Amino acid sequence: MITRMLPILAAVTVLAIASTANAGEPLKAMTFNIRLATGDDGENVWSKRSDLTIGVIRDEKPAVFGVQEAHPIQIEELNASLPEYINVGVGRRADGSDEFSAIYFRRDRFHLSDAGTFWLSDEPTVPGSRSWGNNLPRIATWVRLLDQANKRRIVALNTHWDHESQPARLNSAKLICEQLKKISGDDEPVIIMGDFNAQPNNPAMVALVEQGGLRDTLSVAHPDEKNIGTFHGFGRVEKGPKIDAVLVSPQWQVKDATIIRTHDGSRYPSDHYPVTATLELP
């Protein structure tokens, strides 16, 4: 019996060591407003910058990322160009068309446990619903993922807030906090990616951070950084507002966060800079 147990004990020891080693494996998250595919953008149309957009994602190699303003044609191209990722999301209109706030995660690292989309309105389960002064439907897409690196579940959420209505942004913050409590409970680590159309001192962002128990990864990693604008209008805005962010719950250790300012001369991947955050769970 002792002889037969030794391999088992050795295997258990190896597994325990492996589990400890994997527990702190870094996870890179990224938020990226890729700018919708519209013919109104002239030299900045999607067909002339899609290679740059996809190149940024390939270079950064995020484990999970969220895109905003993604039209179906853009989702199709991302899916075809990035087969190592699984995509979750729907369009914001009642028929599932128009802009996605989609989430992508690496298929070799995560298993999908659950997912959904809710509308930022008084009727969050009604597709296409609008409230609070929104002229357009606004959504949040979320996933619960089992991380194969450490066998822990995490929740990731991606959203795009209204650009005009402050009441909409305030109510969106409240609704997301309420929904996250239902989705993640009190113990699952949370990552929120988004274009919030609100700067850090906006009451809606303050409410989201404080009520949700969240932290802005860029502020944590670089508290004294002054050059933090994320909207640049295809290079036309020098000191744009910081409206894109990766927010995390307290379980995460923030190792780094970066605004990715990649461009090719006068060509930019989007009119927003993506933001990455390198995270670990202790």
C-alpha positions as CSV (number, residue, x, y, z in Angstrom):
1,M,0.0,0.0,0.0
2,I,2.8,2.4,0.8
3,T,4.4,1.8,-2.6
4,R,1.1,2.5,-4.4
5,M,0.4,5.7,-2.3
6,L,3.8,7.3,-3.0
7,P,3.0,8.2,-6.7
8,I,-0.4,9.6,-5.5
9,L,1.2,11.7,-2.8
10,A,3.8,12.9,-5.3
11,A,1.1,13.8,-7.8
12,V,-0.8,15.7,-5.1
13,T,2.3,17.6,-4.1
14,V,3.0,18.5,-7.7
15,L,-0.6,19.7,-8.2
16,A,-0.4,21.8,-5.1
17,I,2.8,23.4,-6.2
18,A,1.4,24.0,-9.7
19,S,-1.8,25.5,-8.2
20,T,0.3,27.8,-6.1
21,A,2.4,28.8,-9.1
22,N,-0.6,29.5,-11.2
23,A,-2.5,31.4,-8.5
24,G,-0.8,34.7,-9.3
25,E,-0.6,34.3,-13.1
26,P,-1.1,37.8,-14.6
27,L,-4.2,38.7,-16.5
28,K,-4.2,41.5,-19.0
29,A,-7.5,43.2,-19.6
30,M,-8.1,45.9,-22.3
31,T,-10.9,48.3,-23.2
32,F,-11.0,49.6,-26.8
33,N,-13.6,51.8,-28.4
34,I,-12.8,50.9,-32.0
35,R,-15.0,53.6,-33.6
36,L,-18.0,52.5,-35.6
37,A,-17.7,51.6,-39.3
38,T,-19.1,54.7,-41.0
39,G,-18.5,56.2,-44.3
40,D,-18.5,59.7,-42.7
41,D,-14.9,59.2,-41.5
42,G,-13.2,59.9,-44.8
43,E,-9.6,58.7,-44.6
44,N,-10.3,57.2,-41.2
45,V,-12.9,54.7,-42.5
46,W,-12.8,51.2,-41.0
47,S,-11.4,49.6,-44.1
48,K,-8.3,51.9,-43.8
49,R,-7.6,51.2,-40.1
50,S,-8.9,47.7,-39.4
51,D,-5.4,46.3,-39.8
52,L,-4.1,48.7,-37.2
53,T,-6.9,47.9,-34.8
54,I,-6.4,44.2,-35.1
55,G,-2.6,44.7,-34.9
56,V,-2.9,46.5,-31.5
57,I,-4.9,43.6,-30.1
58,R,-2.4,41.1,-31.4
59,D,0.5,43.1,-30.0
60,E,-1.1,43.5,-26.5
61,K,-2.3,39.9,-26.3
62,P,-5.0,40.7,-23.7
63,A,-6.5,37.7,-21.9
64,V,-9.9,39.5,-22.0
65,F,-10.9,42.7,-23.8
66,G,-14.0,44.7,-24.5
67,V,-14.8,46.7,-27.6
68,Q,-17.3,49.5,-27.9
69,E,-19.0,51.0,-31.0
70,A,-18.4,47.7,-32.8
71,H,-20.8,47.2,-35.8
72,P,-21.6,43.7,-37.0
73,I,-19.2,44.0,-39.9
74,Q,-16.4,44.9,-37.5
75,I,-17.3,42.0,-35.2
76,E,-17.2,39.6,-38.1
77,E,-13.7,40.9,-39.0
78,L,-12.4,40.7,-35.5
79,N,-13.8,37.1,-35.2
80,A,-12.1,36.1,-38.4
81,S,-8.8,37.7,-37.6
82,L,-8.6,36.6,-33.9
83,P,-9.6,32.9,-33.8
84,E,-7.8,32.5,-30.5
85,Y,-10.6,34.5,-28.8
86,I,-14.3,33.7,-28.1
87,N,-16.7,36.5,-28.6
88,V,-19.9,37.3,-26.5
89,G,-22.3,40.1,-27.2
90,V,-25.4,41.3,-29.1
91,G,-26.3,44.5,-30.9
92,R,-28.0,47.2,-28.9
93,R,-31.2,47.5,-31.0
94,A,-34.3,45.4,-30.3
95,D,-33.5,43.2,-33.3
96,G,-29.9,42.6,-32.2
97,S,-28.4,45.0,-34.8
98,D,-26.2,48.1,-34.5
99,E,-23.4,48.6,-32.0
100,F,-22.0,45.8,-29.8
101,S,-20.3,46.2,-26.5
102,A,-18.8,42.8,-27.0
103,I,-16.4,40.9,-24.8
104,Y,-13.6,38.7,-26.1
105,F,-11.7,36.2,-24.0
106,R,-8.9,33.7,-24.9
107,R,-10.3,30.2,-25.6
108,D,-7.1,28.5,-24.3
109,R,-7.4,30.2,-20.9
110,F,-11.0,30.5,-20.0
111,H,-14.2,28.5,-19.9
112,L,-17.5,30.4,-20.2
113,S,-19.7,29.8,-17.2
114,D,-22.5,32.3,-17.9
115,A,-23.1,35.4,-19.9
116,G,-25.7,38.1,-20.7
117,T,-26.5,41.6,-21.9
118,F,-28.8,44.1,-20.1
119,W,-30.0,47.4,-21.4
120,L,-29.2,50.6,-19.5
121,S,-32.8,51.6,-18.9
122,D,-35.7,51.2,-16.5
123,E,-36.4,47.9,-18.3
124,P,-33.0,46.3,-18.5
125,T,-34.3,43.0,-19.8
126,V,-36.1,44.6,-22.7
127,P,-33.9,44.7,-25.8
128,G,-33.7,48.1,-27.3
129,S,-35.2,49.9,-24.3
130,R,-34.2,53.5,-23.5
131,S,-34.6,55.7,-20.5
132,W,-33.2,58.7,-18.7
133,G,-32.7,60.9,-21.8
134,N,-30.9,58.3,-23.9
135,N,-31.4,59.0,-27.6
136,L,-29.9,55.6,-28.4
137,P,-30.1,52.3,-26.6
138,R,-27.2,51.6,-24.3
139,I,-26.0,48.2,-23.1
140,A,-23.7,46.3,-20.8
141,T,-22.5,42.8,-21.7
142,W,-21.0,40.5,-19.0
143,V,-19.4,37.1,-18.7
144,R,-18.5,34.8,-15.9
145,L,-15.3,33.0,-16.7
146,L,-13.5,30.0,-15.2
147,D,-9.8,30.9,-15.4
148,Q,-7.9,27.7,-16.2
149,A,-4.7,29.2,-14.8
150,N,-5.9,29.2,-11.2
151,K,-9.4,27.5,-11.3
152,R,-11.0,30.7,-10.1
153,R,-14.1,32.4,-11.5
154,I,-14.1,36.0,-12.5
155,V,-16.7,38.4,-13.8
156,A,-16.0,40.8,-16.7
157,L,-18.4,43.5,-17.9
158,N,-18.2,45.8,-20.9
159,T,-20.3,48.9,-21.4
160,H,-20.7,52.2,-23.4
161,W,-22.5,55.0,-21.6
162,D,-24.5,57.8,-23.2
163,H,-22.5,60.7,-24.5
164,E,-25.2,63.4,-23.9
165,S,-27.4,62.6,-20.9
166,Q,-25.9,63.0,-17.4
167,P,-29.0,61.4,-15.8
168,A,-28.5,58.4,-18.0
169,R,-24.9,58.1,-16.9
170,L,-25.8,58.4,-13.2
171,N,-28.6,55.8,-13.6
172,S,-26.3,53.5,-15.6
173,A,-23.8,53.5,-12.8
174,K,-26.5,52.6,-10.3
175,L,-27.9,49.9,-12.5
176,I,-24.5,48.3,-13.2
177,C,-23.7,48.2,-9.4
178,E,-27.1,46.5,-8.8
179,Q,-26.6,44.0,-11.6
180,L,-23.1,43.1,-10.6
181,K,-24.3,42.2,-7.1
182,K,-26.6,39.7,-8.7
183,I,-24.0,38.4,-11.1
184,S,-20.9,38.2,-9.0
185,G,-22.2,38.0,-5.4
186,D,-19.7,39.3,-2.9
187,D,-16.7,37.2,-3.6
188,E,-16.0,36.9,-7.3
189,P,-13.4,39.3,-8.7
190,V,-14.8,41.9,-11.1
191,I,-13.3,43.7,-14.1
192,I,-15.3,46.5,-15.8
193,M,-14.2,47.8,-19.2
194,G,-15.8,50.7,-20.9
195,D,-16.2,54.0,-22.7
196,F,-18.0,55.9,-20.0
197,N,-18.2,59.2,-21.7
198,A,-17.4,60.6,-18.3
199,Q,-14.2,61.7,-16.7
200,P,-13.0,60.4,-13.3
201,N,-14.5,63.3,-11.4
202,N,-17.9,63.0,-13.0
203,P,-20.5,62.1,-10.3
204,A,-21.5,59.1,-12.4
205,M,-18.0,57.7,-12.3
206,V,-17.6,58.6,-8.6
207,A,-20.8,56.7,-7.9
208,L,-19.7,53.6,-10.0
209,V,-16.4,53.5,-8.2
210,E,-17.7,54.1,-4.7
211,Q,-20.9,52.1,-4.8
212,G,-19.3,49.3,-6.8
213,G,-16.3,49.1,-4.6
214,L,-14.1,49.6,-7.6
215,R,-10.7,51.1,-8.5
216,D,-9.5,52.8,-11.7
217,T,-6.5,50.8,-12.7
218,L,-4.7,53.7,-14.4
219,S,-5.1,55.8,-11.2
220,V,-3.8,53.0,-9.1
221,A,-0.8,52.2,-11.3
222,H,0.2,55.8,-12.1
223,P,-1.4,58.1,-9.6
224,D,0.7,61.1,-10.6
225,E,0.4,60.7,-14.3
226,K,-1.0,63.9,-16.0
227,N,-1.2,62.8,-19.6
228,I,-4.3,60.5,-19.2
229,G,-6.6,61.5,-22.1
230,T,-8.1,58.6,-24.0
231,F,-10.2,60.4,-26.6
232,H,-8.1,62.0,-29.3
233,G,-10.4,62.3,-32.4
234,F,-7.9,60.6,-34.8
235,G,-5.1,62.7,-33.5
236,R,-6.9,66.0,-33.7
237,V,-7.4,66.5,-30.0
238,E,-4.1,67.0,-28.1
239,K,-5.4,66.9,-24.5
240,G,-8.6,64.9,-24.7
241,P,-10.7,63.7,-21.8
242,K,-10.1,60.4,-20.0
243,I,-13.3,58.6,-20.7
244,D,-12.1,55.0,-21.2
245,A,-11.1,52.9,-18.3
246,V,-10.6,49.5,-16.8
247,L,-12.0,49.3,-13.3
248,V,-11.5,46.4,-10.9
249,S,-12.8,45.1,-7.6
250,P,-10.5,45.0,-4.5
251,Q,-9.5,41.4,-5.0
252,W,-7.2,42.3,-7.9
253,Q,-3.7,43.5,-7.5
254,V,-3.0,46.1,-10.2
255,K,0.5,45.5,-11.5
256,D,0.4,48.0,-14.3
257,A,-2.0,50.0,-16.6
258,T,-1.2,51.7,-19.9
259,I,-2.8,54.0,-22.5
260,I,-1.8,52.4,-25.8
261,R,-1.0,55.3,-28.2
262,T,-0.1,53.2,-31.2
263,H,-0.4,54.9,-34.6
264,D,1.2,54.7,-38.1
265,G,2.1,58.2,-39.0
266,S,-1.2,60.0,-39.5
267,R,-3.3,56.8,-39.3
268,Y,-4.8,55.8,-35.9
269,P,-6.6,52.5,-35.1
270,S,-9.5,54.5,-33.7
271,D,-10.5,57.9,-32.3
272,H,-10.0,56.5,-28.8
273,Y,-6.8,55.1,-27.3
274,P,-7.2,51.6,-25.8
275,V,-6.4,51.1,-22.1
276,T,-4.8,48.0,-20.7
277,A,-4.4,46.7,-17.2
278,T,-2.2,43.9,-15.9
279,L,-3.8,42.2,-13.0
280,E,-3.1,39.4,-10.5
281,L,-5.1,37.6,-7.9
282,P,-3.2,36.8,-4.7
